[in-house]
C-alpha cells in the first residue's frame, strides 16, 4: 500500500517537552513506539517537569485518546489523522550492525524503518536529539525537529523601533506630552525613538499605547541608587516601575543589567512604595557543566549556590553589605523577600507579589505557563534571561519559554518586553559577550 499522508514517529524527548504534541500534526498520522512508553514509565517518578510531563502524557493516553478507542489499532485525532502506539519493531537485520539493538533510540528508529518498509514512504522521525536525527538520516529516514512551539529568534520582537516624523510633530510631542499616531503595526508599550525627518538629532523617546506616543515617566528613576545607563535600560526601568504592566520580559546578553534592574525595582516597590507584600526571586536549577551532586544543609543552604548570582546583585545594591544588613536579613527570615527554586513554585498562588524569574531561558514553555498561572491579584512577574546562553539539553534560542513568552505576549496590554543590547557590567564583560 502507498500512504499519501505523512507518518510522524515521535521520540521520547518530544513528549517530555510537550505531552500534548500528538495533537499538533494536523491530518497526518502520529506514532509513538512502545519503547517510548517504557521510557516514560521510567521517567514518571521524577519530581520535576520531566516527570510531570511523563505522567501527563500517560493521562492523555488513557483519559483522552484511550477512552473508547484502541491504542494499538489507531484512534482518529481531532485534526483528522490517526494515532497509535506501535508495539512491533523492525527486523534487527534491517539496521546497520553497529546499531546496538538494545538501545532505546535504535528501537525507536527501528519502528520508523518498519513503517517505511511497510509502504509508509513519507515516514518522518521527530526528535530534538541531534544524534537520533543523524542516525535517522543514515537509515535514509526523513527527520524533523518539533516546530510547533518554535519562533524565529533572529526576528524576535525587541520592544523598540524608530519612527520618523515631521519636525513640528517632535516639537508638539515635547510641548503637549502626547502625540497621536495612525501606525497600526506598533504594539502596546512598544518603545519608540521619534526622529525628525530633517534633523535626526532632533528626537524624543516615547512609549506607544492606544494609538498615542507617551513620554517616559520612570526613565530617570533610581531605585536603591541603581539608575539607567542607556536607552534600553531606560525602557526596562519604565516597564519595571509601571504597576499597570503585570508581565515583563527582559532579554539581553550577560552584563546588560537585566537582573540588577529587576531586583532593584522589586526592592523599591516592596520596601519604599509598599506596592507589594512580597518579593519572590526564583531561578531554574540547571547546572552549567558537570553537576556537583547533593549539597549539604537545609533548603536555604542547598539553594544558596544556585542563588549566588542573586546575592551578588544584592551585595551590589547594598554596597557589599547584603549579608550584614540587619533589615535585609530580617526580611529574608520573615519571607518578605523570598528566594525559591522553580521546583517548589507549583501549586502556589501568590497575590500582591513582585516575582522575578531569572535565567528564564532555561525554562520550557510549559514551565513558563506554570509560573504565569501562579500569579494572583495585584502581582507583577518579571522574566529575565539570555536565549543565547541556554544550558537545558533540549532547548535552544527558538523554543525556550522566555523567547516564546516575549513573542506571544507582545500584543497584550498587560505585558511589555525590551531587549537590552549594551553591556554595562564592565569593558571586559562586554567584550566577552560580544566576541565569544
DRENTISE-10024 format. One record per residue: z, x, y of N, C-alpha, C, O, CB in turn. Coordinates in steps of 0.05 Angstrom, whole numbers, plus 5000, padded with zeros to 4 digits. Atoms other than C-alpha are relative to their C-alpha. Glycine has a CB too. Layout:
ZXYZXYZXYZXYZXY;...
***
This chain:
500050174976500050005000500050175025501150395025502449815000;499949864974498850215072501649835019501049605023497150055010;498250144981504150035123499250085028499250315035503050064994;500949944973501949965195502350065019502050215038498449765010;497749954983508949955225501250274994500850384972502149784997;498649755005512950585233502549954984503749744985500750145027;497550015015518750725187501850235010501250475005499550024969;498249804989524551085221502350054981503849864973501149915027;497849925017529451465177502150135018501650335030499050194977;497949904981536051575214501850204987502850174965501649765010;498049805008540252195208502849915007503149735024499350285013;497250084995547852145208500750035030502149865041501950174983;499249954973548452435278499149785019500349745040498850275010;500950234983544551845307502049785000502649665020497249904991;498150235003549451335280502750075011504149885021500249934971;497449944988555651715303499750035030501750045045501250264988;500450004971552451775372499849715010500949645031497450155007;500350284992550451035375500049834975497949814962497349965016;499950165024552750575319498349755001497949624980502949924995;501850234997548150025346497150085001495449925008500849845024;502749894996541950465345497949854983495649854990499950294994;501950135018538750065287498649775015496549685006501449904975;501250234985537349505338497950095020496649935033502149845014;501649904977533249955385497350114992496250295006501550215014;502549905008526850075346497849794999495949804984500250134972;501950214996523149445366499249874973500949794958497550105015;500950145024518749155310499550194976498050114958497549835006;500449805022518949775265502249984979504349864984499950285012;498049995022522649885200501950235004501250445013498650024972;497949804997529250255201501450044973502249854960502149915022;498849935026532050615140502450195004502250395019497950124981;497749825001538950915131500350094971500949934954502749865011;499649905027539351365069502849954990504749965006499350304998;497450045011545051225022501950235004504350195008499849954970;498349774996547651935031501250005028503350115033498450254996;498950034974548651775105502549835000504549885013497949885020;497750175003553451215086502350164988504650134997499449754982;497949835011557251725044501250185021503650225022498850174976;499149814980557652205102501749855021503749955030497650145014;498450164981560051655149502749924988504749905002498549745008;497550065014565351475097502050235003504450195005499549934970;498349774997567952185102501050035029503250135034498650254992;499449964972567952165178501849785011503149815032497550015016;498650244989571351475187503050055005504249915020499649774982;497249964997578351765181500750165025503050195033501150154975;499549844976577552195243501049835023500149605027497550165009;498950164978581651965303498850085027500150145046503150055001;501449944975576352095355497549825001497349634986499150305001;502350174996569751805379498250004976496949804970498550085025;501649985024566152055317501049814979499549664967499950294989;498850185020570951695271499849715008499249544991502950064997;500250284991570851065314497149894995496849674986500749975029;502850095003563151035313499349984970497749814963498250195014;500550025029563051165237501149734990499849604974501350244985;498850265008567750565228498449775012498149564999502949995009;501450224987563850145278497349954987496549714984499550075030;502550055014557250245241500549864974498949694966498550274995;499350155024560750015178500449715006499649534990502550114987;499650284992562749385215497349875005496849644998501849985025;502750104994555449295239498749934973497549714971498350205016;501350055026553049345167501149754987499649594977500450244982;498750215015558048855138499949735016499249525004502950074994;499750254985559048345194497549895012497049655012502050045023;502450094986552348325230497650004982496149804980499650175024;502449985016547048575183500349904971498649774960499150294999;499650075029550148465114500549714995500249624972502250164990;499350295005552247735123497549844994495749815010501549885025;502350165009547347315083497550154995495450034991499449795021;502349845006542647885070500550214979502750244969499050145025;499949795021541148435020499450275013497150335020498049944977;500449744987542249125049498250194985496950364997502750145004;501749835016538449444992497149925001495350085000500950004971;502850105000532248994996498849985028496449995032499949734987;501050014973531848935071500849755015500949535004497050015000;499150224983534248495128498350015026497850235037503050035007;501650024976530048255187501750055024503849925028498549735002;498649934975532248555253499149815022497049695021499650295008;500850174978532148165319497350075012495949895022502150015022;502649924988526148575342497649944982495349984991500150295006;502250065018522048365282499650194977498350134957497549985015;500249805021522648995240502049944978503549744979500450285010;498150045022526549075175501850244998501050475004498549954973;498049795003532749475160501049994971501549784960502449975020;498749995026535449715093501250274996500650475009497949944978;498849755009539750245061498550094975498449954955503149964994;501749895022535450685016501750164981502750384989497650175012;498449865020539050894953498450204984499550394973501449804981;501749835016533151224920499150255015498350225039497649854989;500949754987531451954936497550104985497050014962502250215000;502449915013525152324921500650194977502950284974498250145021;499849815022523952764861500650285013499250365031497450014982;499449734988527253454876497650185000497550375016502350134984;502349835001520653754856498249975024496450135029498449954976;501650044976517653464920500950175024499550195044500049715008;498949844979521953914962499550304994499550374970503049955005;500349715005520854674971502450104984504649994987499750155026;497949895017525055094923502450105016504650105007498950224983;497749904984529155394980501649785013503649845026498950195021;498450234990531654694999502149944980501549854957498249755006;497750065018538554614967500149704997500749565016502650125011;500050295004538253914935502749885004503049635006498949944973;497350114997545853844942500749965030502649825036502050194987;499350044972545753885018499149735009497049635003498650225017;500550274992546153215051497649985019496049795017502449895015;502450004982540953385105497550004983495649854990500050245019;502449985017535953555050499649744984497349664979500250234980;500350265014537452905013499049785019497549605011502749914988;501150184980536152525078497050045003495449855004501450045027;502949934998529452885084498649914975496349834976499650305005;501250095025528252715011499349715001497249634990501950054977;500650294996528651975028497449975016495749815009502349855013;502450024984523452075082497550084985495449954988500350175026;502249915016518852455035499249784980496949724976500650264985;500550215019519651904983498649765012496849645000502649914987;501250234986517851355033497150075007495349905005501649935025;502749924993511751745056498250004976495949914977500050285014;501650005024509351854985499549724989497649684974501550174978;500350285009510251104972498149855018497849605014502749864999;502150144984504950945025500849965029499249865044499449744988;499250044972509050945089499350265015501150435021503149945001;501049764987504851475123501250055027501450285037497049995002;498949974973508051335191503050014999504449895014499149765017;497249965003514951545168500950225020499750435022500850094972;499049834979519051875224502950054995504549874991499549885028;497249935002525552255217501250025028500250165045500450284984;498850004973530152115276502750164998504550084983500649705009;497649835002535352665287500350155026498450215040499750194976;499449824978538753065341500750284991501450455007502249885017;499449745012539853645294497450154999495550084985501349974971;502549854998534554165310499250124973496850134967500350235020;500749895026534954475241498749784982496949844966502450124986;501250225015533553795209497249955009495449904993501749745003;502750044990527653705255498050224991495750164984500149995031;501849785009524854395236499349964971497049994964501450275004;500550035028525554255162498249764995496549764977502649974984;501850245003522253565171497250085006495349994992501049785019;502749914993516253905204498950174977496550164972500050155026;501049835023515854405146499149824977497349904962502350184990;500750195021515353795100497649835008496849654992502349834992;502350164990509653505141500849735010499249555012498049964977;499050264990514052945167500050005031500450215044502849954990;499750034971513952685238503049985006504549874991498549755011;497250004993520552775274500349945030498650035046501450264993;499550074972523452505339503050015006504749994987498949725006;497350034991529852525379500549705005498649545003500650175026;499450284994533451875395499849975030501450075045502949934990;500750014972530451685462501249765015500849735039497150015004;499250264988533751005475501850055024501649905044501549834980;498149964978539251295520499450265015501250385026502850004990;500749754985535451895549498949935028497649725031497950164984;501250034974533751965622498750275008499150474995502249925022;501449764991529352465659501950155019502350075042497349935015;498049864985534452965683498850135025500150135047501450224984;501349884977529453315729499649795023499649865046497450124993;500350214980528452645764502549845004502449625014497849824991;497450144997535852455763500549935029500150095047502350174989;499350104973538052045823502050195013504150255001501149724999;498349804987541152535873501949875020503950005027498450215014;498350134980544252025921499350085028500850005047502850064994;500749914974540752355980497050025004495650084985501350285005;502849984994534052336014499650055030501650035045498449744992;500649964972530652476081498149785009496349704994498750285005;501750214989527451946125499250085028500950145045501549725001;501049934973523052096185499849745017498749545008497350144999;500050234982523851616244499250095028499150335034502849865001;500849944972521751576317502350125015504650065009498849755014;497849874984525751986369501949795011504349835012498850165022;498350214988528251346402501849874980503949764987498349795015;498350125020530951096336502450184994504650084988498449954974;497849825004535151716327502049965023504449955019499150304999;498250054976537951606398501449734997503849715003498350005026;498850275004539150866381502250014979504349884982497949794993;497949975021543051066319502550125011504750035006498950174976;497649884987547651526359501349825020503749815023499250275013;499050174979548351016414501549754989503649684998497749915018;499050255010549650396372501750034975503249854967497849814994;498549965025552650706309498949844977500349794957502949935004;501350165020547750296268497050005005496150015027501249705000;502950014998540350266253498949844976499449914953498850285002;501250165021536449746214497650144988496450315001499249735011;502349885013531149936164498849804980500249634970500850264984;501450185019525949576121499350154974497850054958497449895013;500549855024525950116067501349864976503749824975501150295003;499050145024526549756000500650184977501850104957497949794991;499649825022526850375958502750155001503350304983497750215000;497449864997533650615983502149854985502249604985500750035030;497850125016539750495940502549955017502850085039500750184977;497550034986546550245962501650265001501750404981501849784987;498449754996550750825990498350254996499450474992502450004981;501649765001544851295987500150145027499950015048497049934993;499749854975545751846039497250095009495450154994501850244996;502649964988540151986087500350205023502150195039498849735010;500349834977538152536135497849875017495549885010499350304993;501950124982534852166193498850225017500250345033501349775017;501349784986529752646222498049905021496449725015498550194981;501950064978525952596288497250094991496950324982500950145026;502849945008518452566274498950245016497350405005498349765004;501149794982517053036333501750254999500650474998499849895028;498149774999523253476334501949984977503949844979501650015027;498350025024526253576264502950085004504749994990498950164978;497349924994532453896295501649775011504149775010500050245019;498750244990534053226327500449814976498549664969498349875023;499650145025537152896267502849884998504549935016499550184975;497450125004543152506240500449954971498549894956500349735017;499250065027546852406175500949714999502449625016502250194989;499450285002547551686152500349914971499650064953497949835014;499750125027549251236093498649735001499049575019503049984991;501550265001544650656073501649794985502849844964497350044986;498750225013547649986057499049745012499049705037503150015002;500950274992544849276060497950015022498049865042502449845010;502249994981538549476098500650125027499250085046498949735004;499249874975542149876151501050294995502050344973502249845015;498949735001543850606165502650005015502849925038498050215012;497349994988551250706178500850295004500050474988502049864982;499049724996554551336207502150074979503449894968501150035028;498049915018559051746163502849975013503250035036499650304991;497450064989566351546171502150214991503850295007500949724990;497949825011570252036127499050294997500450454985500849904973;501149735004565852656131501850235010501850455000497350025013;498249804988570953026174502849994989504650134999500049975030;497350025012576952826132500750274987498950414977500249774979;499149755013581153406106502549944984504750034992500550225022;497650065016585853146052501350254989500050424977499249814977;498549775008591253656038498750265009498850474996500350014969;501249764989587454146082497350074988496250284996501850224997;502649955012581054106040497949855015497749615014500049924969;502150124984575053986085497350074989497050274975500250085029;502749965010567653936070498750245014499150285038498249755005;501349764989563554576080497049985002495750155015500750244983;502950044997556454306074499549704999501349544995498550154977;500650284997552853646080500549844974501449624974497149965008;499450145025553353476005502949954996503749744986498850164977;497150045002560853576007500949785020502849645014501550265005;499450224982561053116068499449744987500949544990498450045026;500750245014557452596027502049934978502849704975497150024988;498050045022562252695969502649905012503949725001500550274985;497650094987568152616017499849715008501749565006500750185024;500550274992565151976042500449814976501649604979497149965012;499750165024564751705971502949984991503949774983498250114978;497349985011571651935951502149855017504049735007500950294998;498050124982575351666012499549705006501249575018500050155026;500750284996571850986013501149834976500149854954497049965002;498850165021576250495973498249774991498749664969502649885010;501950215009570449995970498250104978497149934964498449915024;501649895022566850465923501950044976503750204977498650275008;498250005022570050365855499250204978500950294963500149724988;500949815020565750825812498450225015496450165027498349874978;501349784987563851515839499250214980500850274962501850125022;500949785018559752055804499250245018497650215036497749914982;500649754986559552775830498950194980500350274961502550115014;501449815018554553235795499550265016498650255039497449884989;500549754987553953965811500650244983502150224964501550025026;499549765015553854675785502950105005504350005023498050225008;497349884997560255085777500350115029498550255039500450224979;499449894974563455245844499149835024499549915046498850265003;500950164978560454675885502349835012501949705033497849814990;497650134988567454375896500549724991502249585003499750005029;499850285008566753715860502849934990503949724998498049944978;497350065011573453755822502150035022503949865024500650184977;498049964979577354035881500049785020502149685027499450275014;500150224980574853505929501149744988502549595001497049955008;499050255013576352945878503050004998504349805004498749984973;497149995002583453185866501449985027503449845030500950264986;498850014973584953295940499949725011501849625022498550195019;500350274990582252605957501949814985503249644997497149904997;498250175016586152285899502950045008504449845010499750064971;497249944991592652635921500549875027502749755031500550305001;499750124973591552395993500349704998502049585011497750085018;499950295003590151685972502649904988503649694995497649904984;497650075013596251675928502550055017504249875020500350154973;497549924987601452045969500149955029502349895040500550294995;500150054971599251956041499449715007500949595022498050195013;500850284993595751286044501349794983501349554990497049974997;498750195018599550965986498049784991498949554986502549875013;502150195008592950625967500049944970499049744961497350095009;499950035029594250715893502850074989504350215003497850194986;497349955012600350725847500150244982502250344976500949754985;500049785020598051285801497450165004495350055011500249894971;502449825001593351885799499950104971501650244961500350245020;500449925028590651985729497650194998495450125007499549754982;502249805003586552615713499650044970501550104955500750265014;500649975029583152665645497650184996495850205014499649734987;502249835007578353145611499449964970501349934955500550305007;500550005029574753115544500950274988500650485000497049964994;499049765014577653605493497750114984497450054960502549944982;502349875013571354005476500250305005499950395028497349895011;499749714995572454755465497450145006495350064997501250134975;502349824995567755285492500350244981502250394983500050095031;499849785020566255775436501849914977502149674972501150265012;498450065024570855815375502749885009504049995027500450254983;497550134994576955355377502350184991502150334971500249724986;497749845006583855675376501849874979503749984969501750065024;498450145020586555155327502349855013502249805037501050204979;497850164991593054775333501750165020502050405017501749914977;498349874980597454925394502849914997503349674990498949945029;497250075003605054935393501049835023499749815044501750254998;498650154978609754485433499549714999498249604981499150115026;500450294998609953765455497349945011495750125015502249875018;502650084992604053365480499150145026496950235029499849705004;500649884975604453635551499450304997497650415010502249965020;500449715005604954355526497450054986496050254992502350124984;502649975014599054255479497649965019495550085017499849804977;502150074982595053955536499550205022497450215034500649735012;500149824978596554505586497550185000496250215021502550175001;502349824999591054995564497449855007495649965021499650134973;502450154994585754445567499949915029497849885041499849754981;499850094973588254215635500350235020500850185044502349815003;499549784982588954915664498150005024499050065046499650264985;501750014976582754825710501149805020500849855044497249924992;498850204981586354215740502350135014502650115038500949754985;497749874988592654625751499050225020500450275040501850134979;501149804982588355175783499349875027499849995048497550134988;500650144976585854665833502549915015502649915040498249754994;497550084987592854405846501350255013502550225035502049884979;499049754988595055135858498650065026499950155045499750234980;501649954975589455205909500949815022501349895045497049974995;499250194980591554565944502850065011503450035034500049714987;497249944992598954775944500450295006502650405006501949924978;499949724992597255485964501450174979503150344986501350035027;498849845022599155775896502749924991503950064974500150285008;497350085008605655395890500349744986502349614988501749995025;499950265014603954795847502349994980503649784978497449954986;497950005021608754995791502850005012504749924999499750244982;497449984987614455105841500549775020502849755030500350265014;499650214981613354495885501749784988500849644970497349895010;498250205012619254025871498949725001499349564982502750015013;501150274997615653405897497849954980497749744967499049955028;502250035019609453525854501249974972500349814956498150235002;498850015026613853655793501349734995501349634973502050234997;498750265003617653015806497949794994498449614978501649935026;502150205005611152615809498950034972498249834959497750045021;501049965027608852935744501949904979501149774960499450304995;497950095019615452785709500149694999500649584978502750115008;499950294999615252055732497449874993497149634995500949915028;502650095008607951995710498649855023496749705019500249814977;501550104977605851805781497450165002495350055009501650025026;502349845004601052385774499950074970501850204960500050265018;500049985029598852395701497550154991495350105000500149734987;502249855012594552885662499849914971501849924956500450305002;500250125026591852575598497450084987495450125000500149695002;502449945015586952735543498449744996499549534994500750134972;501750245003580952265535500749854974500449614973497150094999;499350135026583352135463502149785003502049594988501150214981;497850194997589351755489499549785020501349625027502550155008;500650194980585751325540499449724988500049525000497650095017;500950255012583050795492502349804997504649874990498850054972;498050215002586850135494501749965025503149765027501750064977;498450034976589950255562498649845021496149835022500850275011;501150134976588949825624501550125024503950135024500449694999;498849854978590050185689499449875027497349935040499050295000;500450124974590849765752501050185023502950335019501449735002;499249854976591350075822500450294995502450415003502549885012;499949715006590050775796497550145012495450025014500250044970;502349834992585651335823499650184976501350354970500650175027;500649855025582451625760497950205005495850155017499249804977;502049794999578852285756499450094972501250174957501050245018;500949905026574852465694498350255005496050235014498449784984;501449754996572953195698498450084976499149994953502150225008;501749915022567653535655498849764985498649774960501650184981;501050255013564652845642497350044987496449864973499849785021;502649955014558053165619500450034970498450014955498750245012;499549975028561453265552500749734987501649734964502250204995;499450265011562352515542497449864992495349895005501549835020;502350165008557552065504499949755018501949685031500249924970;500150254985555051425538502149804990503249655007497349874998;498050195010559751035492502850085010504449905016500050004969;497449914989565751455515500349935029502449865039500450304995;500050074971563851345588500649705002502149615019497350075013;499650295000563550595573502949944994504149775007498249864980;497250045007570450635541501850045024503649895029500850194977;498349934977573350955603499649805023501549725036499550285010;500650194979569850495653501349734995502349605013497049975004;498950275007572249875616503050014999504249804994498949914973;497149994997579450125622500949945028503349905034501150284991;499450034972579050025697501149725006499949525000497650065018;498850254993583749485723499549945030498150085043503050014994;500350084972584249125790501050225019503150345014501549745006;499249814980584549585850499850294992500950465006502849945008;500349735010582650205811497450125008495349995010500350014969;502549844994577650745831499850214979501850344972500150125029;500449805020574651205780497850205009495750115018499249874972;501949794991571151865795499350184976501150284962501350175023;501049825021566852255745498850255012497250235031498049854982;501149754990565352985758498950164976500050144954502050165016;501049835022561253475717497450145007496250095027499749844975;502549854998555353935708498349964975498950084954500550305005;501750065024549953665660498550244989497350234967498149785006;501349755010547254375653501950184986501150394976498750155023;498049855015553754625622501349814980503649724985502150135019;499050195020554754195560500850154975499350324965497849794993;498949875023559054415502499949824975500449914953502950085005;500250195022558053795458497550064984495450104995500049705011;502349915017553453955398497749815001495449904996500950034972;502350195001549253315403499349885027497949675028500749784981;500750104973548853215479498450215015498750455010502649925015;501549824982544153505530500049885028501249675032497250064990;500050104972542653415604498849735003499349595023498550205017;501550264998538452795589501549774987500949544993497350034988;498850225014543052395543503049995002504349824989499350014971;497150014997550152555564500949765017499349655032501150265013;499050244986554451995592500050015030499549815043502749934990;499949974971555052275662497349955013497049815032501050285008;502750034989547552315674499149714998498049605017498050184985;500850275004546451625645501549815019500349625030500449914971;498550174982552051315686499050025029498649825042503050095000;501049964973549451615751497349855004496849735025499650305006;502750134998542351355737500249704998498849565013498250114978;499950295004544250655713501649855021501249625025501249944973;498350134980549450515768498950045028500249965047502850104998;500949934973545150755826499449765018499549795042497550174998;500650234984543350055848502349805003502049575011497649854989;497650174999550449775844501550065026501950295034501850054976;498649974975554249645909502850134996503850265014500349735014;497449895005560849845877500050294991502150414987501449834979;500249735010558250525855498450175020496850085035498650004972;501449814982555851155891499850274985501550334969501450035027;500549745013553151835870499150205020497750145039498049974977;501149784985551852505900499850254983501650314967501750065026;500349755014549153155872500550235019499250255040497150024988;499349774984552353775901498350244991498250304967503050064999;501949795008547654375903501050285009500150484998497449955012;499349744988551054925944502850084990504749934994499949995031;497449905009556655335913501750115023500750245041499650224979;498249924979562755455956502450164989504250235005500949765016;497749865012567555795907500150295009502250385019499949984970;500249724991565256505922497150084998495549944986501950194983;502749905002558956905931499350084971497050034963499650255018;500549925028559657175860499549754983497649754967502350164989;500350255016560556475830497349875006496049774987502349815006;502550124993554556215868497750164988495750044978499749985031;502149835011550256805846499849964970497649944959500550295006;500150045029552356705773498949734993497349714974502850024989;501050265006550955955775497049995005495549854990501449795017;502850014994544156075806498350184982496150104974499650095028;501549805015541856695767500349974970498450044955500750275009;499550015029544956565699499749724988500149694964502750114994;
***
